[in-house]
Amino acid sequence: MNFFTPTETECRCGCGMQIDDALLKQLNDARAIAGVPFVITSGARCPWHNKQVGGVEDSSHTKGLAVDIAVPSSERTFHIMKGLMDAGFKRIGWNQSKKFIHADIDYAKALPSLFKY
């Protein structure tokens, strides 16, 4: 099952860049496991768009290997984190004040890694 539309996972600038197919598959697995909706606030980002939103230069978003997911409550945070970990994500970040979880499959970066923004 595919829970996500191309609009949710593509670069918001309209360039057409999409997240990697392997990330999409793993994200769908995580969503099925979590049993709660995932609202993707940022998927793939071309370098131009990444700069516009203040992303770091080596952002995994620019490789199509990362997404940010909105987390409106601590209960939803728990279910999404559990779904991501059970689906095999090894790099997960959390920003409590901005209420989002970052998940990526950028194996060029440190693994496993749970980090707080």
N, C-alpha and C positions, 0 to 999 in steps of 0.2 A: 504494500500500500504506500502511496505517496501522499504525505500530509501537506506538502508545500508546493506553492505555485512558483513558476519562474520569476514572477514579480517580487516575491518575498526574498529570493536568494540572489538576485542579480544586483549589480552595481546601480545605485540610485541615480547616477548621473545620466543614465540612458545609453551608455556605451555598449550595453549588451553582454558585458562580462558576467559569467555565471560562476557559482561555486563548483568545486571539483565533484565529479560523480561519486567518488568514494566517500567524500564528506556527506553528500546528500543521502547516500544509502545508510551510513552510520547514524545520521541525524534522524532519519525515518525510523530506524530500529529503536533509538533512544526515545522517540516520541511514543512509539507503541508500548514500550516498557513502562514509561512514566504514567501513561493514562491520563495526562492533562495536556491541554493545548500549549504549544510553543508559539510565541509571537516573536518572529525574527525582526529585530530592529536594525540590524546591519548584516549583510552577507558579503558577497564579493565587493571589492573596492578597487577600481583602477587607481594608479598612482596619483592622478589629479584629484580624484574624489577623496582619497585617503588624506591628502594634504589639506583639502578643504574642511574636513571634519576634525582635524587635529590628530590624526592617527600617527603612530610612530613610524619611522622610515622603513623598518624591516617588518612591518605588520604582516601577519599571516593572511589577513583579508586581501592583500594585494596579490597573493598567489591563488586566491580562491579556496583557501584551506581553513577559513574561520567564519564563525557566525557569532553574533551577540543575540541573546534571547532575553526578553523582558521577564522580570519576576516580580509580580505585584504583591506577593505575600510570602511570609516565611514558609508556610505550608507548600506553596507552589515551588519555592526555591528547593525545598527538600526533595520533592518528587522529580523535578527536572534534574537536579544534581545526581540523584540515584539512577535515573534513567540513562543519563550520559555515562556514568561510570559502568553501569551494567552492560551498556552497549559497546564498551571498550575504549571510550575516550580516555586519553592519558594526559591531556593538557586542558585544564579547566580553570578559568579565572572568575572571580566574583567581585562585583562592585555593589556593596550594600546601599550606599548613599544614592547612587544613580539607578539602582534596582535592575541590574542586568547580570547575566552570566555569559562569559565568553567561552566558547569551546572551539578547539582547533585540532587538526591532524597534521600539523607541521612538524614532521619528524626530524627536521634540521635543528630543532630547538630542544632544550633540556626535557627529558622524559624520566619518569612521570613527574608531573608538576601540577600542584594545586596552588593557586596564587590569588592574592587579594589586591585589587586596584586601589 
